[in-house]
Amino acid sequence: MSISTGRTMFAVALLGTLSACGGPGETGRIPEAEPAGPTSADIGEHVVHFSAQSTDQLPAEIARAYDIVRSKNRAMLNVSVLRKPDSVPVNAVITVKTRNLAGQLKSVSMRQINDGDAIYYIGELSVANRETLVFDISVTPEGATTPADVRFVRQFFTN
């Protein structure tokens, strides 16, 4: 897999963050656009970049290359950790707890992908139409002794 393919996946995932804010509702009415939430967090010596999108938005060749199931009812979480001074990707321990607004837990098993100079952590989970998920991400960059916590919220539209 080439570096450009890995960067393409990351770019698609970041763009998916913006598109996850809207879509046709069950009544056929298009909901008002919500302001895009944050896509990164400063955790001291590192910056964590994150996004969540429906996997049907991934190009088929990217999904195949990373063994991701394309479906409007599946979401992909993409996390990367960069060293702040020089934006170099670093290895990290990433754990995720996800729940919907009803408090139901969703299992997300993260896996590391090394693609040239890029390091990504991706995980997949099922989503329902208009489901809002709260992602609690614990990040321990290589060399750090304590984890940093990042939280973000995304709503998914599957119809």
C-alpha positions, 0 to 999 in steps of 0.5 A: 500500500502506498503512502498516498493511499494511506493519506487518501484514507485519512483525508476521506475520513476527515471529510466524512466528519463534516458530512456526518452532520447532516442527511435526510431524516426519516420524514424526508425533511433535511435537518438543519446543518449543525456546526462541525465539531472538533476533529483534533485535540491538544493533549500536551506534547501531542495532537490527536486527530479523530473522525467518524464516518459511515463506511459506505462513504469510503472508496471501494479500493480503500475499504478492500485495502484496509479490510473494512466492510462498506455499509451505510449501517457501519461507522469507522472511527479513525484516530491518529496521534502526531508529535506536536513540534514536528507533526510526526506520527507516533505509536500509541495505545488507543482504547475507545468506549462508545455509547449512544444517547440511550446509554447503550454501549457499543464495542469498538476494537481499534487496530493499528495501520502502518502505511509508510510514514503514516500511523492510523488506528481504525475501528468499526461499529454498527450504527442506526439511522439518526443515532448519536454516538459519544466517543470516549477515546483514551490515548497513551502516546509512546513514551507517555506514562498517563493516558489523555482522554478525548471525547467527541459526539457524532450523529449518523444518518443511514437512510 
